[in-house]
Amino acid sequence: MKKIIALILASLMMLSLVACTTGNTGSTEPQTDPAPTTVGTKLLADFKTMADKTPQEIADALLTNEVIQFMPATMPVEEGFLNGFNDEIKGFEEGVMFGPMIGTIPFVGYIFTVAESEVDAFVNTLKDNANLRWNICTEAEELICEAVGNTVFFVMCPTEFEEEPAGDDGAVGGMDIAPDDGAIAAEDGITLE
């Protein structure tokens, strides 16, 4: 009987020690998420401010974020095989894909609306079927998928873009767009009409 009481007391002491060391941080300030630092986390933070809009409105707004450094495009999507996934994606009411016009940039994003009761299952389906190396030439570095209400944000992208965005001179992705005749001049001097 003495051994049982000793074990119970020892267990209680360990629990109280753990509770004392992990439960109180000493701060009365509310804890907040760390500041977004990557392409995906910056877009997610932006998404969270507008999740009450339509998927098309959200996608258009996200592509104006200063972190986007490519010529953007959006398009509505329907259930089935979608860029970036190994299997068919079904179960959404409305969907919009957003990303670069150039296919070699490892970036693909989606905004979906789903039935309120299906949000968690849909988010899990996206995560389970996502393929960071969907693009033959490149591979995304981060995958972020979260929901606010019945609106789901999904992105696979690099953590940062190495190149600067297009400047006032019209340079885009190593190519200069000639303002006079609309021709595109590559860096090596070849002109494309």
SVG drawing of the C-alpha trace seen along z (x, -y; Angstrom):
<svg xmlns="http://www.w3.org/2000/svg" viewBox="-23 -54 46 56">
<polyline fill="none" stroke="black" stroke-width="0.4" points="0.0,0.0 2.9,-2.4 4.3,-1.8 1.1,-2.7 0.7,-5.9 4.4,-6.7 3.8,-6.2 0.6,-8.3 2.4,-11.2 5.4,-11.0 3.1,-11.1 1.2,-14.1 4.5,-15.9 5.6,-15.3 2.3,-16.6 2.4,-19.7 6.0,-20.4 5.2,-20.0 2.1,-22.2 4.1,-24.9 6.8,-25.0 4.7,-24.9 1.5,-26.7 2.6,-30.2 4.7,-32.2 4.8,-35.2 3.2,-37.5 -0.2,-39.0 0.0,-39.9 -2.2,-37.9 -0.1,-35.6 -0.2,-36.3 1.0,-34.4 4.5,-35.4 4.8,-37.9 4.5,-36.3 7.9,-35.9 7.5,-33.6 5.5,-34.0 2.9,-31.5 2.4,-33.0 2.1,-36.5 -0.6,-35.4 -2.3,-33.5 -2.3,-36.6 -3.8,-38.6 -6.4,-35.9 -7.6,-36.0 -8.5,-39.7 -10.9,-39.0 -12.3,-35.5 -15.8,-36.9 -15.4,-37.8 -15.9,-35.5 -13.1,-33.1 -12.5,-35.2 -12.3,-38.5 -9.9,-36.9 -7.6,-35.5 -7.5,-38.8 -6.7,-40.6 -4.0,-38.1 -2.2,-38.6 -1.8,-42.3 0.2,-41.5 3.7,-42.9 5.1,-39.4 3.9,-38.3 6.8,-38.7 5.4,-37.2 2.9,-38.0 -0.3,-36.7 -3.3,-34.8 -6.5,-33.4 -9.1,-31.0 -12.2,-29.2 -11.8,-25.5 -14.2,-22.6 -14.1,-19.3 -11.6,-16.9 -7.8,-16.8 -6.3,-20.1 -2.7,-21.3 -0.6,-20.4 -2.6,-17.3 -2.1,-13.6 -5.8,-12.7 -9.1,-14.3 -10.3,-17.1 -14.0,-17.0 -16.4,-18.4 -16.2,-22.1 -18.9,-24.5 -16.7,-27.1 -13.0,-27.2 -10.5,-29.6 -6.8,-28.9 -4.3,-31.7 -0.6,-31.7 1.9,-32.7 1.4,-32.8 4.8,-31.1 4.5,-27.4 8.1,-26.9 7.6,-29.0 6.8,-26.6 3.6,-28.3 0.0,-27.3 -2.8,-28.6 -6.5,-28.0 -9.5,-29.5 -12.4,-27.2 -15.8,-27.5 -17.2,-24.3 -20.2,-23.3 -19.6,-24.3 -19.9,-20.7 -17.2,-19.5 -14.4,-22.1 -12.2,-19.9 -12.5,-16.8 -11.9,-19.0 -8.7,-20.6 -7.4,-17.1 -8.1,-15.9 -6.1,-18.8 -3.2,-18.2 -3.2,-14.4 -3.2,-14.8 -0.9,-17.8 2.4,-17.2 5.1,-19.8 6.8,-18.5 3.8,-18.7 5.8,-20.8 8.5,-18.8 11.2,-21.5 10.8,-22.8 9.5,-22.0 7.6,-24.2 9.1,-24.7 6.0,-25.3 2.4,-24.1 -0.2,-26.1 -3.9,-25.1 -6.3,-26.7 -9.9,-27.7 -11.8,-30.6 -15.5,-29.7 -16.3,-27.8 -13.6,-29.4 -10.4,-27.4 -7.0,-28.9 -4.4,-26.6 -1.0,-27.4 2.2,-25.6 5.1,-28.0 8.7,-29.0 9.4,-30.5 10.7,-33.6 11.3,-34.9 14.9,-35.5 14.3,-37.9 13.0,-41.4 9.5,-42.2 9.1,-43.9 10.4,-47.4 9.3,-50.6 11.5,-49.8 9.2,-46.9 11.7,-44.1 9.8,-40.9 11.6,-37.5 14.8,-38.4 12.9,-39.9 12.4,-43.5 9.1,-44.5 9.8,-47.1 7.4,-50.0 7.5,-51.2 6.4,-48.2 5.3,-45.6 8.1,-43.2 9.9,-41.3 13.7,-41.4 15.5,-38.7 18.7,-39.4 20.9,-37.9 19.5,-40.4 17.1,-38.1 13.9,-39.9 10.6,-37.9 7.6,-39.3"/>
</svg>
